[in-house]
Amino acid sequence: MKQRRPLAALSRTLTTLATCASLGCLAWPALAADKPEPVVLDANFKASEQAGKMFSVAEGKALKDVKRVAVPLFSVEFVTADAQRAETSGFAAAGRASATTAYTLKGVEEADFQAITTTLYERFLADLKDAGIEVLPHEQLAASPSYKKLAASGVPSPIKSNSAITTAPPGMPIYGMNKAQTGGTSSGASLLGAFAQMGAGFGAVSSGMDTYTLQQELGAAVISVHMKVIFVQLTNNNKGFLGRMSSTASVGSTVQPTVASATFNIMSATGGVLTLAQPLALDAAAFSAVRKKESSTGEKVGLVAVAVLGALIGSGSTSSRDDMEAVADPVKYRDIVGGGLGTVTQMFVQRLKAGE
């Protein structure tokens, strides 16, 4: 009888997470106009003051009396490519206009992303210990039958796609909701892809039940962490009725590293989820240059052919595409992005220590 309330809380938490994963509400690949405005991490940002404001809490008692923890899952997704398309309706001009802007991240590689994640994880565990919270050693965690089952259901790090790379500490598999949340950008997601993501989200519910069993075996709160970093914010300037009535189409862009989302899933007696309420915009000095990508001969011929075909048809429609590259300074990128992610984990530890 005593387990009904924790299991009910667990069920609500898992259902919320699975639904969010399927709808993409736990990660913001490109910050649209209806998303919360980013908070700038600058000299005026005080983590101790912002810790109580920067998170949304799904379960009010999630942090209550958490004194002993295990961290079996810790991953960071780095978006490496993104694109946005804008178009008009065609009513205000002879034909429709469309514009596409695509960005690719250059200057940093898998080794840089891995170094940021490994250092961040070690710092997170150290901050937990400094806050007076007992952190179970990995050996004790690895010996648990439930963890072995969870690890077997996961995939090794890194997880790579055409638009992102997700890394975890060395030897830590990525499973459950963390795996479901990966995937890079969603600007051009198809309906089939959306259903696949939904299936992954609800499939992660079973791992949530195993995590509940793990929590019981260890006698400790189980914390899973997933964060996402983007490098460019793309805006469809023709969004909405008036925008689509315009005679020109355009996409706005801001090249700036940003912690777009962070999810801390806490499996304790009650269970709960903390998510970053607003994106955290970091110093743009992480990038040394923003430049146009040099088109290959085949790409140039293709663009000319499309333009000629449009003229022959006489539709009056126009189309443009900008392929851009954001070039990161690897040393500054690792320092700035690692520091920004560290600020997020520090604020979480402060909330955990305060128990609210």
N, C-alpha and C positions, 0 to 999 in steps of 0.2 A: 504493500500500500504506500510506503514512504517514497517509492521511486516514481510514482505517477506524475508528481509535479515536475521533477527534473526531466522526465521523458517527454512531458507535454511541452516544456520549454525547448527541449532539443528539437522536437518535431516542428515547432514554429520557426526556429532558427534555420533549420535545414531547408524548409519549404521556401522561406524568404530568400536564402542564398541561391537556391536552385533557380527560382524565378528571376532573380536579379541577373544571374549569369546568363540566362537565356535571353533576357531583354537588353543586356549590355549596360545595366545601370551601375555595375561595380567598377567600370573602367571607362575613361573618357579619352579615346585616341586622338580626337581633334575637338577642341573646345567650341561647341556651337553657341549661338547667341543665347539660347535658353538654358545654358549651363551656368552654375555659379561663377562669378568672377574670381580669378586667381588672387590669392594673397601674396604679396611680394615679400620674399625673404631678403631683407636688407638690414642695415645697422639699427633700424628702429624696431625690428621684430624681436620680441622677447618671448622665448619659448615657454618660460615659466608662467607668463601671463596669458599666452595663447592656448596653453594645453587644455584649459577648460572650455574653449570655444571651437577648436578645430576638428572635433570629432562628433559624429552622430552615433548614438548608442541605441542599438536595437533592443537590448534587454537592460532595464534599469539597474538590476542587481548583478550584472556580469562581473564587476570588479570587486564585489564585496568579499572581504576576508580572503583574498588570494595571497597566500604566503609561500606556496610551494608550486613550482611550475616545471613543465617539460616543453621543449620547443622542437617538435619533430619535422616541422615544415616551414621553410623560409625561402621565399623566391622573389626575384625582381625581374620585371619585364621591361626591356628597353626597346622602344619603337625606333626602327631604323629607316622607315620609308612611310610616306603618307601622301594622299592626293585628295583634291576636292574639285568638284565640278559645279559650275553655275550656268544657268541658262534662262533665257527670256521666253515669254509666251508666244511672241511673234505678232501680237495684236497691234503693238505700237509702231511697227516697222514693216517693211516689205517681207521680211523673213525673220526667222528665229536667229538668235545669237547665243553661242555657247563658249565657255572658257573653262579650261582645265589647268590647274596648277599642281605639279607633283614635286615632292622634295625627297631627297635621299641624304642620309647621314653619312659623312665621310670623316676620316681622321682617327676614328677609334675602332677597335676590333674586339673580338670575343675575349681576348685576354684582359682588356680594360674593363669590360663588363663583369667578368669573373672576379677580378681584383676588388672592384667596388662592392660586390655582393659578399665576398668572403670577409672583408674588413668590416662591413656593416653588421654582419651576423655576429662576429666576435665582439664587436662593440656593444651590440644589443644584449648579449649574455652578460657582459661585464657591467652594464648599466643596471640590469636586473639585480645582480648580486650586490652592487653598491647601494641599491635601494632597500637592502635588507630582505630580499626575496630569495629563497633557496631555489637553485636551478639544478635539476637532476642531471647527472653526467650522462653523456651519450651512451656509454656502455650499458647503463641500467635501462635506458630507453630501448636500445637495440635488442636486449634480451627478452623483451616483452613479446608474447605470441601475437598480440593484436597489432603491434607495430610491424612485425615481420609480414603480416598479412597486408597491411596498408602499403608498405614499401614494395611488396611484390605486385601490387595493383598499379604502381606508378611507372614513370618513365625516367630514364637518367637525364641529368642536366648536362648540357643546355638543350632547351627546346627551341628549334629554329623554324622560321617561316620566311617568306619573301619580304615581310615588313617588320619583323621583330625577332628578338632573341631573349629567351628567359633563362636566367641562371639561378642556381642554388649553391650553397656551400659544397665543397668537394665531398663526393660520396653520398649526398643526400638526394634521394629520388623525389620527383614532383608528382603528387597524386591528388585525387579528390578535387575540391573546389579550386585549388591553386592551378591545377592542370586545366580545369574547365574555363578559367578566366584568361588563359593565354590566347594569343591569336593575332596580335598586332592591331592594325587599323580595321575599321568597319565601314569606311567611306564607300567601298564598292561591294559590300557584302551581298551575296545573292540570297534568294529565298531558301534555296537548298542549304546554303551555309548557315542561315539563321536556324533552320530546323536541326542541323547537326550540332550547333552550339547549344540549343535547347536540350537536346538529348544528352550532351556532355554534362550540362548543369544538373539535370535530374538524376543522371547516373552517379553523380558525386554524392547523392544523398546516402547511398549504401556505405560509402567510406565514412560518412558522418556518424553512422551507427557504430562502426568499428572504432572510431575515435572516442565515442562515448565509453565503449568497453575498455579502451586503453586508459582513459581517465580513471576508471574504476580500478583497474589493475595497478596503476602507479600511485593512486592516492594523491594525485596532484592535478592542478589545472593544466590543460593542454592548450598551448597557444600556437596557432598557425598564422603566418604572416605572408601577405602578397602585396607588392607595390608595383606601380607602373610609372615609367618615365617617358615623356614625349619630348621632342626637340623642336617642334614647330606647331603653331596654332593656326589652323586654316579656317577661313570664314567665307561662306557663300554670301556674297554681297547682293545677290538677287533673291534671297529668301523672302517669302511673303508676297502678298498680292502686288504691292507697289513695285517691289524689286523685279518681279517677273514681267511687269508692264514696261520696264525700261527698254530702250533700244540697244543697250550695250550690256554685256555680261562680264563680270569680273569676280575674282577670288582674292580676298585679303589674306596676308600671311604675316606672322610674327615669329621670327626665329629666336627661341628662348627655351632653355631646358626647364621642364616643369614636372614636378611630382603630380601626375594627373589623378592618381587614386592610390589609396592605401587601405587594406582590409586586415583587421586583427580579429581573428575568430578565437574566442575563448571558450573552451569546453570545461566548465566547472560544475558545481552543484546545480547551478541554474542555467548556465550557458548564455552566450551573448555574442554580439558582433559590434565592433567599433569600426567605423569607416571615416575617412578624411572628408570633412564637410565641404571644403573648398580646395581647389588645386593650389599648390605652392609653387609660385614662379621664382626661378633662380636667376643668378647673374648671367646675362647674355655674353659676358666675357669668356665663357666656356668655348665660344666659337671664334675662330680667327678669320673666317671669310664666309661670305654667301655669294655664290656665283651661278651662272647659267651652265647647265650641263652641255658639253659639246656633243652635238648630234652626229651620228654616223651618217655616211653617204646614203645608206638604205632608208634611214629615217627621214632625211631631207627629201629624197625622191618621193616617199610616201606622202608627205605633207603637201608637196607641190601637186601630186596627182589628185588628192582630195580637193584642193582649191580649184584646179582646172575642171574637174567633174562638176563641182558646184556651179561654176560659171556657165558650163555647157547646158546644164539643166535649167539654169536661169531662176533658181529658187529664191535668190537674194539672201539666203542664209549665210551666216559667217561662223567660223569656228577657229579657236586659237588654243594653243597649248604651250605652257611654260614648264620646262623641266629644269629644276634647280637643285643645287647641292649646298648643304650646310656643312662647312668644314670645321671640325672640332680641333682645338688644341688639346692633345691627349692628357697632358699634365694638368691643365686647368680644368678640363672636363671631369677628370677623376676627382679632383679636389672639390669642385663646386657641386657636382651631382652627388658625390659621396657625402659631402657635408649637409646637403639639403635632405637627403634620405635619413641621415643620422639625426637631424632635427626632428623629423616625424617620429622616429622610434623613441627618442628622448621624451617627447611629449606624451607618448603612450605610456612609458614607464612612470612618468609623473602621475598620470591618471590612475595607473595601477597601484602605485604606492599610496595615493590619497584614498583609494577605494571608492571612487565616484566617476 
